[in-house]
Amino acid sequence: MPDIAKRFAENPILCPKDLSPSIVGLEILCLLNPGVFTFEGKTWLLIRVAERPEQKKGIISFPILKESGIEIREIDENHPELDDADPRVINYKGADYLTTLSHLRLVCSTDGMHFYQPQGYPLLQGIGEDEVFGIEDCRVSLIEGTYYLTFTAVSEHGVGVGMRTTKDWKNFENHGMIIPPHNKDCAIFEERINGKFYALHRPSSVALGGNYIWLAESPDGIHWGKHRCIIKTRPAMWDSARVGAGATPIKTADGWLEIYHGANEKHQYCLGAFLMDLNDPSKVLARTKDPIMMPKEDYELHGFFGEVVFTNGHVLNGDELTIYYGAADEFVCGAKFSLKEILEELSYF
């Protein structure tokens, strides 16, 4: 299978040790899946930072966000009602909990390679009962001077799509849960089509149906409807178990190009692409048969959850598409692609 990514020689460009925990007593376990945008002449990443308490021998501890702050819960690792087979989620007395609490943190760069955390910008943390297990994997879309942040909101209620908007990255308006559980991977198109906002999203199904990419319409970018399934998984292929949107679709002369992730039954995550009609994005015109990027470097194969490349952010400069991605659910990396080359990989229906 082809891999047309030109990875940064400096990868990983950010590791957990490169940032400081949000409060004393927590440690950063993973940096994941940044949203990407340009602002004031710089490239910015809105990184998912996953933290947990410093672990003690024989004890599993994890954080939960309360109105009063972060609460730490501790469980004996040998407790008969504990299932910790998955490093990301544990089940205790019949209830699921995340092993980490994620927030979103801004870093910026003048060269797109070397990033630092600027002063004066807030951490974006969960707000309210629908985000007590954290907020994750933000996509950023710039529409008519406003940045739309769509992210995964996690709580005991489930996993849904939350949204905030900003113009200056210091003041934010919270729009709450715009698509209820179980849903994630929401990416809003960066311009209206025939007067309407459009977004890709991914409902999840454990029985009838599957983990497919859907398209939604909105009159205002907040209230969404007319949902249509447009991309499904493909049996016995690299995207056989689940698919989900990456960042905002890219407008080309041929159509709206979307970079998406797919995973198989072994939970190996790769990137592919599909093309939608410019005037009616519910019409999918083409799709890559093979991945355009797959985990193959050591930092992609080994980490908190290995064999993963996952993106929700990019910067386009002419034909050059710079994709920033999460590797092995632990590191932030970068790779360059030729837009023309991606388009040539598409197979039309």
Secondary structure, DSSP 4 states (H G I P E B T S, - for coil): -----EE-TT--SB-GGGS--SSTTEEEEEEEEEEEEEETTEEEEEEEEEEEEPP-TTEEEEEEEETTEEEEEEEETT-TTEE--SSSEEEETTEEEESSEEEEEEEEESSSSS-B--TT---B---SGGGTTBEEEEEEEEETTEEEEEEEEEETTEEEEEEEEESSSSSEEEEEEEEPSSEEEEEE-SS-BTTBEEEEEEE--SSSS-B-EEEEEESSSSS-EEEEEEE---TTSTTSSEEEE-SSPEE-SS-EEEEEEEE-TT--EEEEEEEE-SS-TTSEEEEESS-SB---SHHHHSSSS-SBEEEEEEEEETTEEEEEEEETTTEEEEEEEEHHHHHHHEEE-
